[in-house]
């Protein structure tokens, strides 16, 4: 079993800062979980117990500056458990994909609001995202 701590340790904070991808799993209470890969340098560790993540426009919105930004997710850390990671493959970073940024810039602010209105008002389970005023 890995080591457990109530907060992120300095080596873990450094490791997170070096990553080009992370995964976020979000869900409303009692609803399905949406697990998505994230990139574009949108994750920041503010302290050993606080992480911010900029949610960029995408096909879904289970989570309810940069072009296409929807929300800022503020995470409070209360338990960290390390694991060996022996089964995780070595991977090499090449570059960011420019598709989302280019797409968002091409839509412009009004086009993004329209997209959010059409595609991001509900979760995958049909629940309201609760941020209608921002659309």
N, C-alpha and C positions, 0 to 999 in steps of 0.2 A: 504494500500500500504506500502511496506517495505521502509526502510531508504536507501537513495542514497548518495553515496560518490564518489569522483574521484579516490579513491585508496582503497586498502585493509586496514582494521583496525587491530590493534594488536590481538584482539580476533578472527578475521577471519583467520589471518595468523596462529595462534595457532591451530585453528580447522582444517585447511587444513593439517598442519603437522602431525596431529593425524590420518588421514584417510588412509585406506589401499586400497581404490578403488576410482577412479574418472571416469568420462565419458568425452570423447572428440568427438566433432562433427566437421568434416572437409569436405570441398568441394572446388573444383575449381569453378571459376566464371561461373554461369549458369548451373552447373552440380548438380547431386544428392548429398545429404548429407549422409555421412557415420558416424553413431553414434556407438562408441565402448566403452566397459568398459576397463579400464586400471588398472594395479596394478604393483606389483614387485618393489615398492618403487622408481618409476621413475619420480616423480614430485617434484620440489623444488621452493619455494618462495624465490627469491633473494632480493626483496625489496617490498614495498607496491604497486609498479607499474610494477613489472617484475616477471614473472614466467617462468621457464624452464621445459620442458618435454622431456624425452628421448623416442623417438619412437622406439619400439622394433619390430623385424620382426614378421609379421603376414600374414594373407591371402590376405589383400589388402594394398594399400598405397595411400590414398587420401591426405595425408599431405605433400607430397613431400618435455677398460672399461668393459660394461656388454656384455656377449655373445649374439649375435643377434641384437645389436644396429644398427639402420639404419640412424637415423637423430636426431638432437637436435632441438626442436621447441622452439623458443624464443618469448614469448607472452608479449606485452605491455598492461597493464591494464589502461583503461581510464574512466571506470564507473563500480561501484559495487552496486548492489541492493540486499538487504536482503529480505527474505520472511519468513513467519511463519514456514513452513515445517511441519505443523500439520498432513498432510496426509502421511508423510514419515514413514515407519515402523521402529521399533527398530531392529537392526540386530547385530549379534555377529560374530566377526572375529575369525576364527579358525587357518588358516595358509595359506601361499602362496602355489600355485600349482607349482610343480617343472617341469612340462611338457615342457614349452617353453625353459627354461634354459637348461635342459637335451637334448632336441631336437637340439638346436642350438650348444651346445658343441659337440654333436655327428656328426653333419654335418661338423664342422670345418670351417675355413675361406673360403676355396675354395668352399665347399658345400653350404655355405650361399650365396656367390656371384652367384653361379649357380642358386639357388632358387630365388634370387632377379631378376636375368636375365629372368627366366621363368615366375615368378608370380607377380613381382612388377614393371614392366615397364609402366603399364597403370593404370588409375583409373577405377572404376567400370563403367564409361561411355566411356572408351576407349581412354581417353585423356592421352598424354604422361606425366609422372611425372616430367620430366625436370631435372633429376639428373643422366642421363646415365653415366657420367664420373665416378660416384661412384660405379657403378655396376660392 
